[in-house]
Amino acid sequence: MDISASQEIELPPHAASLIEGLRDFGYSLDTSLADIVDNSITACAKRIDIYADTVSDDPWIAIADNGHGMTRTELLEALRPGTKNPRDERDAKDLGRFGLGLKSASFSQCRQLTVLTRKDGETTAAVWDLDRVGETNRWSAAILDDPGTVPSAEHLGDSGTIVVWKKLDRLDGGYKNDDAKRTQTLNAALSRAERHLRLVFHRYLSGSPARISLYLNHVKLDPIDPFAEGHPARQLDSEEFMKLSNGVVSFKCVTLPHHKKMSKQEWDDIGGPEGHQRSQGLYVYRADRLIIAGGWLGLARQAESTKLCRVAVDIPNSMDADWKIDVKKASAQLPPIVKNKLKTIVERFVSTSKRTYTRRGRKLIADDQLPVWNRVLQDDKIIFKPDLSHPVFQDFRDRLGDDLKSDFDACIRLIGSSLPVETIHADIIGGAEKVASDHLDDEALSLQVGALITSLLEGGISADVIPDLLKNNVVLRSHWDRTQKIINKYLEEDA
C-alpha cells in the first residue's frame, strides 16, 4: 500500500526507557560473556582474558583481548545501539549479527559499561552509565580523560580492547549488604560461565595451535568437545551436505564411546551437569561457534537407548535470518526444508542406535550361561525373575529339609517381586554409569563357581571348555582374576 503524507515526523525513542529495555533480552552471565568473546574473535584476537574482582566493595568483570582494537571513531560507532544492520553481508568469520551484542550483553549484567581500546598508537576509553542516561534521558556516552584509570588497563597491549562491567546489579544475588554471600554468588556464576565458554568455543580452543587462547583469572580454559573428537571408541557416520540458496548445511552423526571406555573426567565433562540423557541430540554450530547444545528440537525423544547419539549441524552466518538466530546467539529455529532433511537423518540414526542397544541387551542374556536373573516377556511387559533352576539355588535347596524347600522358593520369589523397578529406572535415567552391582565377596563367588562347574560337568561338558563357558557369565567375567583361581581349584580337586 502506498503512503501519502504532507509531512514526516521523527519519533526517536526515549533514551532512559529504551536503554533499560536492552537489559532484558534474556541473557545470562554465560551468554553475555560468550557474546563479548564473539567480538574479540571477530577482531582477530588470539588471546582473550577474563578478569573478575568478586571481593571488593565494588566488584567488576573485565574482558581483555589482543585483537586489532578500534580508533576513537570506531569505538563510538561500536557503542551505538544497533550499529549493524543484520541484513548486511558480513565476512564468513564474523560472529556478530545485530550490532547490539556489546551493549545488550553488557547492560544485562551491569549498569556501567566501559570500553578501553588501542589501535595504531591511539588509546580511547568511553563509558555508558545507565544511571546517567536515566537522569538526562539522552543517548550520550562519556569519553574518559585518563584511560589508565580503567580496571585492568595494564593488560592492554599494543592493540586490543578491554570491556569492563561495573555496578553488577544483576549478579549480586540480592546480597548488596552481605559481602560474603555476594562474593559466593558471583563466584558460582563465573564457575557456570567457565563451562559454558569451554563448550561454546571448543572448536576455537582445540587444535595445535588453537585459534584462540581463553583465560579466566589467569587460568587457561581447556575445550569441552561434546563429540569426543579423536577418541578411538567413538562411532562416526558419513557427513552429509545440503546446498541451499544462502549456503551449505552439513550434518554429522556421532555415537559417543561407552562410559567404560572414557575417563571419569572426560565422561562428566561431555555429559555436563544434567548428564548424557539430557545432552543427547542436535548441536548447531554457526561459523564454528556453538549455538544449540543438545535436544532433538521435536525430531526424537530423549531416551536412555539414544543418550550417546549426537548430531553436529553446521551453518554459515549467511543463514542467520533463515534460522532465526536470536540476539544472544543461544537459540535457533529449523527452516522447514532443513527440518525435513534432518528428520530423515535423525530417524535413521536413532533407530540404528536403538537396534544396537537392544541387540546388546539381548546378547548379554543369550550368551550368559545360567544367569541368576531371567528376562521374561509377559503380557507385553518385561519382567526380571530370579531363576529358581539356577545351580546355586538348586544346590542349596537340595540340602534343605522338605519342610523348608517351599519356604526357600517363596523367599526367592519375594526377592524377584520386590525388585525396585521405578527406583532403578530413575537412577538409570539420571546416569546409567552410576548404577552398579554390589560387591561379590570370595565366599559368594566360590559358591556360584562351584555350583556352575558341578552342573556343567554333570551335563557332560568337558572340563577343558568350562573356563571359556564361564567367562560368558557377566558376573564371573567382571571378577575374572578371582574366578580363574577358583575354577582351577575346583577342576584340580575334581580331577
C-alpha positions as CSV (number, residue, x, y, z in Angstrom):
1,M,0.0,0.0,0.0
2,D,1.4,3.5,-1.0
3,I,1.6,6.0,1.8
4,S,1.0,9.7,1.1
5,A,1.5,12.3,3.8
6,S,2.0,16.0,4.0
7,Q,4.8,15.7,6.5
8,E,7.0,13.2,8.3
9,I,7.8,13.4,12.0
10,E,10.8,11.8,13.6
11,L,9.9,9.8,16.7
12,P,13.2,9.0,18.4
13,P,12.8,6.6,21.4
14,H,13.2,7.9,24.9
15,A,16.8,7.0,25.9
16,A,16.0,6.3,29.6
17,S,13.2,3.8,28.7
18,L,14.8,2.0,25.7
19,I,18.2,1.6,27.2
20,E,16.7,-0.2,30.2
21,G,14.8,-2.4,27.8
22,L,18.1,-3.5,26.3
23,R,18.8,-5.2,29.6
24,D,16.0,-7.7,29.3
25,F,16.8,-9.8,26.2
26,G,17.2,-12.9,28.3
27,Y,20.9,-13.0,28.7
28,S,22.7,-15.0,31.5
29,L,26.2,-14.4,32.5
30,D,27.2,-17.4,30.4
31,T,25.7,-16.0,27.2
32,S,26.8,-12.4,28.0
33,L,30.4,-13.4,28.3
34,A,30.2,-15.5,25.1
35,D,28.8,-12.5,23.2
36,I,31.8,-10.4,24.2
37,V,34.2,-13.2,23.3
38,D,32.5,-13.3,19.9
39,N,33.5,-9.7,19.3
40,S,37.1,-10.4,20.3
41,I,37.2,-13.3,17.9
42,T,35.8,-11.1,15.1
43,A,38.5,-8.6,16.0
44,C,41.1,-11.4,15.2
45,A,42.2,-11.7,18.8
46,K,44.5,-14.7,19.6
47,R,44.3,-14.3,23.4
48,I,41.3,-13.4,25.5
49,D,41.5,-12.9,29.2
50,I,38.5,-12.6,31.6
51,Y,39.4,-10.9,34.9
52,A,36.9,-10.7,37.8
53,D,37.2,-8.9,41.1
54,T,34.5,-10.5,43.2
55,V,35.6,-9.5,46.7
56,S,35.8,-5.7,46.7
57,D,33.0,-3.4,47.7
58,D,32.5,-2.5,44.0
59,P,33.1,-5.8,42.1
60,W,33.8,-5.8,38.4
61,I,34.4,-8.0,35.4
62,A,36.8,-7.2,32.5
63,I,37.2,-9.0,29.2
64,A,40.6,-8.1,27.5
65,D,41.8,-9.2,24.1
66,N,44.8,-8.6,21.8
67,G,42.7,-8.0,18.7
68,H,43.1,-5.2,16.2
69,G,41.4,-2.7,18.5
70,M,39.5,0.4,17.5
71,T,40.1,4.0,16.7
72,R,38.1,6.7,18.5
73,T,35.6,6.9,15.7
74,E,35.2,3.1,15.5
75,L,34.8,2.9,19.3
76,L,32.0,5.4,19.3
77,E,30.3,3.6,16.4
78,A,30.6,0.3,18.3
79,L,28.9,1.8,21.4
80,R,26.0,3.0,19.3
81,P,23.0,0.6,19.8
82,G,22.2,-1.2,16.6
83,T,25.4,-0.2,14.9
84,K,25.0,-3.0,12.3
85,N,22.1,-4.0,10.0
86,P,21.6,-7.8,10.4
87,R,20.7,-8.0,6.7
88,D,24.1,-6.6,5.7
89,E,26.6,-9.1,4.1
90,R,29.4,-9.9,6.5
91,D,32.7,-11.8,6.5
92,A,32.2,-15.5,6.9
93,K,34.2,-15.4,10.2
94,D,32.1,-12.5,11.7
95,L,30.3,-13.9,14.8
96,G,28.2,-10.7,15.2
97,R,24.8,-10.1,13.8
98,F,22.7,-7.2,15.1
99,G,25.3,-4.7,16.3
100,L,23.6,-5.0,19.7
101,G,25.7,-7.7,21.4
102,L,28.3,-5.5,23.2
103,K,25.6,-3.2,24.6
104,S,22.8,-5.7,25.3
105,A,25.1,-8.4,26.7
106,S,26.8,-5.8,29.0
107,F,23.7,-4.0,30.2
108,S,22.1,-7.3,31.0
109,Q,24.8,-7.7,33.7
110,C,25.8,-4.2,34.8
111,R,24.7,-0.6,34.8
112,Q,28.1,0.8,33.8
113,L,29.9,-0.3,30.7
114,T,33.4,1.0,29.9
115,V,35.4,0.1,26.8
116,L,39.1,0.8,26.6
117,T,40.7,0.3,23.2
118,R,44.0,0.9,21.4
119,K,44.8,1.0,17.6
120,D,47.6,2.5,15.7
121,G,49.0,4.1,18.8
122,E,45.7,5.8,19.6
123,T,44.1,4.9,23.0
124,T,40.5,5.8,23.8
125,A,38.1,4.9,26.6
126,A,34.3,5.6,26.7
127,V,31.6,4.8,29.3
128,W,27.9,4.1,29.1
129,D,26.3,4.7,32.5
130,L,22.7,3.8,32.8
131,D,22.1,5.9,35.9
132,R,23.4,8.9,34.0
133,V,21.2,8.2,31.0
134,G,18.2,7.9,33.3
135,E,19.0,11.3,34.7
136,T,19.5,13.1,31.4
137,N,17.3,10.9,29.1
138,R,19.9,11.4,26.4
139,W,21.8,8.9,24.2
140,S,25.2,10.1,25.4
141,A,28.3,8.2,26.5
142,A,31.3,9.8,28.1
143,I,34.9,9.9,26.8
144,L,37.4,9.4,29.7
145,D,40.2,11.9,30.0
146,D,42.5,9.3,31.7
147,P,42.1,5.8,30.2
148,G,44.6,4.5,32.6
149,T,42.0,4.5,35.4
150,V,40.0,1.7,33.8
151,P,40.3,-1.6,35.7
152,S,42.7,-4.0,34.0
153,A,44.1,-1.2,31.8
154,E,47.6,-2.6,32.5
155,H,46.6,-5.6,30.4
156,L,46.1,-3.6,27.2
157,G,48.9,-4.3,24.7
158,D,49.9,-2.5,21.5
159,S,46.5,-3.2,20.1
160,G,43.3,-4.6,21.6
161,T,40.2,-3.9,23.6
162,I,39.1,-4.2,27.2
163,V,35.4,-4.3,28.1
164,V,34.7,-3.6,31.8
165,W,31.5,-4.1,33.7
166,K,30.8,-2.3,36.9
167,K,27.7,-1.8,39.0
168,L,26.9,-5.5,38.7
169,D,23.3,-5.2,40.0
170,R,22.2,-8.4,38.1
171,L,25.0,-10.5,39.6
172,D,24.9,-9.8,43.3
173,G,22.1,-12.2,44.0
174,G,20.3,-9.5,46.0
175,Y,23.1,-9.6,48.6
176,K,24.1,-6.0,48.4
177,N,24.7,-5.7,52.1
178,D,26.2,-9.2,52.6
179,D,29.7,-9.2,51.1
180,A,30.4,-12.9,51.8
181,K,27.1,-14.1,50.1
182,R,27.6,-11.7,47.2
183,T,31.1,-13.0,46.6
184,Q,29.9,-16.6,46.8
185,T,27.1,-15.8,44.3
186,L,29.4,-14.1,41.8
187,N,32.0,-17.0,42.0
188,A,29.3,-19.6,41.4
189,A,28.0,-17.7,38.4
190,L,31.6,-17.4,37.0
191,S,32.1,-21.2,37.5
192,R,29.0,-22.0,35.5
193,A,30.1,-19.5,32.8
194,E,33.5,-21.1,32.6
195,R,32.0,-24.4,31.5
196,H,29.7,-22.6,29.0
197,L,32.7,-20.9,27.4
198,R,34.7,-24.1,27.2
199,L,31.8,-25.8,25.4
200,V,30.6,-23.0,23.1
201,F,34.1,-22.2,21.8
202,H,35.6,-25.7,21.9
203,R,36.4,-25.7,18.2
204,Y,38.4,-22.4,18.6
205,L,40.2,-23.7,21.7
206,S,41.1,-27.0,20.1
207,G,43.9,-27.9,17.7
208,S,47.6,-27.3,17.6
209,P,47.9,-24.4,17.5
210,A,44.5,-23.4,18.7
211,R,42.8,-20.4,17.1
212,I,42.4,-18.6,20.4
213,S,43.5,-19.0,24.0
214,L,41.0,-18.2,26.6
215,Y,41.8,-17.4,30.3
216,L,39.7,-16.8,33.4
217,N,41.6,-15.1,36.2
218,H,44.9,-16.3,34.6
219,V,43.7,-19.9,34.4
220,K,43.7,-21.3,30.8
221,L,40.4,-22.9,29.8
222,D,40.6,-26.2,28.0
223,P,37.9,-27.1,25.5
224,I,35.0,-29.4,26.2
225,D,34.3,-31.3,23.0
226,P,30.8,-32.7,23.0
227,F,31.7,-35.1,20.2
228,A,34.9,-36.6,21.8
229,E,36.8,-35.8,18.6
230,G,39.8,-38.1,18.1
231,H,38.6,-40.7,20.7
232,P,39.2,-44.2,19.1
233,A,36.0,-45.7,20.5
234,R,33.5,-43.2,19.1
235,Q,31.5,-44.1,16.0
236,L,31.2,-41.7,13.1
237,D,28.7,-41.8,10.2
238,S,29.5,-40.2,6.8
239,E,29.0,-36.5,6.7
240,E,26.0,-35.3,4.7
241,F,25.6,-31.9,3.0
242,M,22.6,-29.8,1.9
243,K,23.1,-26.9,-0.5
244,L,20.6,-24.1,-0.2
245,S,20.4,-20.6,-1.6
246,N,22.2,-18.9,1.3
247,G,24.9,-21.5,1.8
248,V,25.6,-25.2,2.6
249,V,24.4,-27.0,5.7
250,S,26.3,-30.1,6.9
251,F,25.2,-32.9,9.1
252,K,27.4,-35.3,11.0
253,C,26.1,-38.1,13.3
254,V,28.3,-39.4,16.1
255,T,27.8,-42.1,18.7
256,L,29.9,-41.3,21.8
257,P,32.1,-44.0,23.4
258,H,30.7,-46.1,26.3
259,H,31.5,-44.6,29.7
260,K,33.8,-47.6,30.5
261,K,36.0,-46.5,27.6
262,M,36.4,-43.0,28.8
263,S,38.0,-41.4,31.9
264,K,35.5,-40.2,34.5
265,Q,36.7,-36.6,33.9
266,E,36.0,-36.9,30.1
267,W,32.6,-38.5,30.7
268,D,31.5,-35.9,33.2
269,D,32.7,-33.0,31.1
270,I,30.9,-34.2,27.9
271,G,27.7,-35.1,29.8
272,G,27.6,-31.8,31.7
273,P,25.7,-31.1,34.9
274,E,22.5,-32.6,33.5
275,G,24.1,-35.8,32.3
276,H,24.2,-37.6,29.0
277,Q,20.5,-38.3,28.7
278,R,19.8,-34.5,28.6
279,S,22.8,-33.6,26.4
280,Q,22.0,-36.0,23.6
281,G,20.6,-34.6,20.3
282,L,21.5,-31.8,18.0
283,Y,24.5,-29.4,18.3
284,V,24.1,-26.5,15.9
285,Y,27.2,-24.5,15.0
286,R,27.3,-21.2,13.3
287,A,30.7,-20.4,11.9
288,D,32.2,-23.0,14.3
289,R,30.6,-21.3,17.3
290,L,28.1,-23.5,19.2
291,I,24.6,-22.1,19.2
292,I,22.4,-25.0,20.4
293,A,23.8,-27.7,22.7
294,G,21.6,-30.8,22.8
295,G,17.9,-31.6,22.5
296,W,16.2,-33.0,19.4
297,L,14.0,-30.0,18.6
298,G,11.0,-32.2,18.4
299,L,12.6,-34.7,16.0
300,A,13.1,-37.5,18.5
301,R,12.5,-38.3,22.2
302,Q,15.3,-38.3,24.7
303,A,15.8,-41.9,25.7
304,E,18.3,-44.0,27.6
305,S,18.9,-46.0,24.4
306,T,20.0,-42.9,22.5
307,K,21.8,-41.0,25.1
308,L,25.2,-41.4,23.3
309,C,23.7,-40.0,20.0
310,R,24.7,-36.6,18.8
311,V,24.3,-34.8,15.5
312,A,26.6,-31.8,14.6
313,V,24.8,-29.3,12.3
314,D,27.0,-26.6,10.8
315,I,25.6,-23.5,9.2
316,P,27.3,-20.3,7.8
317,N,26.4,-16.9,9.2
318,S,24.7,-16.1,5.9
319,M,21.8,-18.2,7.1
320,D,21.1,-16.2,10.3
321,A,17.7,-15.0,9.1
322,D,16.6,-18.4,7.8
323,W,17.4,-20.0,11.2
324,K,16.1,-17.1,13.2
325,I,19.3,-16.8,15.2
326,D,18.5,-14.6,18.2
327,V,20.4,-11.6,19.7
328,K,22.1,-13.8,22.3
329,K,23.1,-16.4,19.7
330,A,21.8,-19.0,22.0
331,S,18.7,-20.3,20.1
332,A,17.6,-21.0,16.6
333,Q,14.7,-22.5,14.6
334,L,15.0,-25.1,12.0
335,P,13.9,-23.9,8.5
336,P,11.2,-26.3,7.2
337,I,13.4,-27.6,4.3
338,V,16.2,-28.4,6.7
339,K,13.8,-29.9,9.3
340,N,12.5,-32.4,6.7
341,K,16.0,-33.4,5.8
342,L,17.2,-33.6,9.4
343,K,14.1,-35.6,10.3
344,T,15.1,-38.4,7.9
345,I,18.7,-38.4,9.2
346,V,17.7,-38.4,12.9
347,E,15.1,-41.2,12.4
348,R,17.7,-43.4,10.7
349,F,20.4,-42.6,13.2
350,V,18.2,-43.1,16.3
351,S,16.6,-46.3,15.0
352,T,20.1,-47.8,14.3
353,S,21.2,-46.8,17.8
354,K,18.2,-48.4,19.4
355,R,18.7,-51.7,17.4
356,T,22.3,-51.8,18.5
357,Y,21.3,-51.1,22.1
358,T,18.6,-53.8,22.0
359,R,20.8,-56.4,20.4
360,R,23.5,-55.7,23.0
361,G,21.0,-56.3,25.8
362,R,19.7,-59.5,24.2
363,K,23.2,-60.7,23.6
364,L,24.1,-60.4,27.2
365,I,21.2,-62.5,28.2
366,A,21.7,-65.1,25.5
367,D,25.4,-65.6,26.0
368,D,25.2,-65.5,29.8
369,Q,25.4,-69.2,30.9
370,L,22.9,-69.9,33.6
371,P,22.0,-66.3,34.6
372,V,20.7,-65.7,38.1
373,W,18.0,-63.5,36.6
374,N,15.7,-64.4,33.7
375,R,14.3,-61.8,31.4
376,V,10.7,-62.7,30.6
377,L,8.2,-61.1,28.3
378,Q,4.8,-61.5,29.9
379,D,1.6,-59.6,29.0
380,D,3.6,-57.1,26.9
381,K,5.7,-56.4,30.0
382,I,9.4,-57.2,30.6
383,I,9.8,-58.9,33.9
384,F,13.0,-60.0,35.6
385,K,12.7,-63.1,37.8
386,P,15.3,-65.0,39.8
387,D,15.9,-68.4,38.1
388,L,14.9,-71.0,40.7
389,S,16.6,-73.6,38.5
390,H,20.0,-71.9,38.8
391,P,22.6,-74.4,40.1
392,V,23.4,-72.2,43.1
393,F,19.8,-72.2,44.2
394,Q,19.3,-75.8,43.4
395,D,22.4,-76.9,45.2
396,F,21.4,-75.1,48.4
397,R,17.7,-76.2,48.0
398,D,18.7,-79.9,47.8
399,R,20.5,-79.5,51.2
400,L,17.3,-78.3,52.9
401,G,14.7,-80.4,54.6
402,D,11.4,-80.9,52.7
403,D,9.7,-78.5,55.2
404,L,12.0,-75.7,54.2
405,K,12.2,-76.1,50.4
406,S,8.9,-74.3,49.7
407,D,9.8,-71.5,52.1
408,F,13.1,-71.1,50.3
409,D,11.3,-70.9,46.9
410,A,8.9,-68.3,48.4
411,C,11.9,-66.2,49.6
412,I,13.5,-66.2,46.2
413,R,10.2,-65.2,44.5
414,L,9.8,-62.4,47.1
415,I,13.2,-61.0,46.1
416,G,12.1,-61.0,42.4
417,S,8.7,-59.4,43.1
418,S,10.4,-56.8,45.3
419,L,12.8,-55.6,42.6
420,P,12.7,-51.7,42.9
421,V,11.9,-51.1,39.2
422,E,10.9,-47.5,39.5
423,T,14.0,-46.6,41.5
424,I,16.3,-48.4,39.1
425,H,14.7,-46.7,36.2
426,A,15.0,-43.3,37.7
427,D,18.7,-43.9,38.6
428,I,19.5,-45.1,35.1
429,I,17.9,-42.0,33.6
430,G,19.9,-39.9,36.0
431,G,23.1,-41.6,34.9
432,A,23.4,-45.3,34.0
433,E,27.1,-45.3,34.6
434,K,26.5,-44.6,38.3
435,V,24.3,-47.8,38.7
436,A,26.4,-50.8,39.7
437,S,26.1,-54.2,41.2
438,D,27.0,-54.8,44.8
439,H,30.5,-56.2,45.7
440,L,30.7,-60.0,45.4
441,D,32.9,-61.5,48.2
442,D,35.0,-64.6,47.8
443,E,32.6,-66.9,49.6
444,A,29.6,-66.0,47.3
445,L,31.8,-66.1,44.2
446,S,33.1,-69.5,45.2
447,L,29.6,-70.8,45.8
448,Q,28.5,-69.7,42.3
449,V,31.5,-71.0,40.5
450,G,31.3,-74.4,42.3
451,A,27.6,-74.8,41.6
452,L,28.1,-73.9,37.9
453,I,31.1,-76.3,37.4
454,T,29.2,-79.1,39.1
455,S,26.1,-78.5,36.8
456,L,28.3,-78.4,33.7
457,L,30.3,-81.5,34.5
458,E,27.1,-83.4,35.3
459,G,25.7,-82.2,31.9
460,G,28.6,-83.9,30.1
461,I,30.6,-80.7,29.4
462,S,34.4,-81.3,29.2
463,A,36.5,-79.6,31.8
464,D,38.7,-78.1,29.1
465,V,35.9,-75.8,27.8
466,I,34.4,-74.9,31.2
467,P,36.6,-71.8,31.7
468,D,35.6,-70.4,28.3
469,L,31.9,-71.1,29.0
470,L,32.0,-69.5,32.5
471,K,33.7,-66.4,31.0
472,N,30.4,-65.7,29.2
473,N,28.8,-65.1,32.5
474,V,28.6,-61.4,33.2
475,V,29.1,-61.6,36.9
476,L,32.1,-64.0,36.7
477,R,33.7,-62.1,33.8
478,S,33.7,-58.9,35.9
479,H,35.6,-60.7,38.7
480,W,37.7,-62.9,36.3
481,D,41.0,-62.9,38.1
482,R,39.5,-64.3,41.3
483,T,37.1,-66.5,39.2
484,Q,40.0,-68.2,37.4
485,K,41.7,-69.2,40.7
486,I,38.5,-70.7,42.0
487,I,37.9,-72.6,38.7
488,N,41.4,-74.0,38.7
489,K,41.0,-75.1,42.3
490,Y,37.6,-76.9,41.7
491,L,38.9,-78.6,38.5
492,E,42.1,-79.8,40.2
493,E,40.1,-81.3,43.1
494,D,37.7,-83.0,40.6
495,A,40.5,-84.5,38.5
